[in-house]
Amino acid sequence: MAKKLLADELAGPGAPVSFEEAMAELAQLVTQMESGTLALEASVAAYARGAELVKYCAAQLEKVEAQVKVLEGDILKPFATNVTDTIDGDSA
């Protein structure tokens, strides 16, 4: 019965509240799975929850990328690697 309870806990409450929450939960799941202490059913539940979290995070990143494209006029620009690149880029 304890194995079933653990698998249910890993199934999670649904969609995470934020990207950061999803990443934290995903990191926790990875740690639990890598420890090798989960039962088979719990490992499968953790894997399934992890797949859901990865999809959620990917969707959130796509939304942010679309917002950046709008802000940058549909042209993604590489980030400056240091302060002088930013200064030189702004003055050009």
PECOR-V107791 format. One record per backbone hydrogen bond with DSSP energy under -0.5 kcal/mol. NH is the residue of the N-H (numbers start at 0). CO is the residue of the C=O. E is the energy in kcal/mol with one decimal. If there is no record, write none. Layout:
# PECOR-V107791
NH|CO|E / NH|CO|E
This chain:
# PECOR-V107791
4|0|-2.1 / 5|1|-2.3 / 6|2|-2.0 / 7|3|-2.2 / 8|4|-2.3 / 9|5|-2.0 / 10|6|-1.0 / 11|7|-0.5 / 11|8|-1.0 / 21|17|-2.1 / 22|18|-2.5 / 23|19|-2.3 / 24|20|-2.5 / 25|21|-2.5 / 26|22|-2.4 / 27|23|-2.1 / 28|24|-2.5 / 29|25|-2.4 / 30|26|-2.2 / 31|27|-2.4 / 32|28|-2.7 / 33|29|-2.8 / 34|30|-1.4 / 35|31|-0.6 / 35|32|-0.9 / 36|31|-0.7 / 42|38|-2.6 / 43|39|-2.3 / 44|40|-2.3 / 45|41|-2.6 / 46|42|-2.4 / 47|43|-2.5 / 48|44|-2.5 / 49|45|-2.6 / 50|46|-2.3 / 51|47|-1.9 / 52|48|-2.4 / 53|49|-2.5 / 54|50|-2.1 / 55|51|-2.3 / 56|52|-2.8 / 57|53|-2.6 / 58|54|-2.3 / 59|55|-2.4 / 60|56|-2.5 / 61|57|-2.2 / 62|58|-2.1 / 63|59|-2.2 / 64|60|-2.5 / 65|61|-2.2 / 66|62|-2.1 / 67|63|-2.5 / 68|64|-2.4 / 69|65|-1.9 / 70|66|-2.3 / 71|67|-2.4 / 72|69|-1.1 / 73|68|-5.1 / 74|71|-0.5 / 75|73|-0.5 / 85|81|-1.4 / 86|82|-2.3 / 87|83|-3.0 / 88|84|-2.6 / 89|85|-2.0 / 90|86|-1.6 / 91|87|-0.8
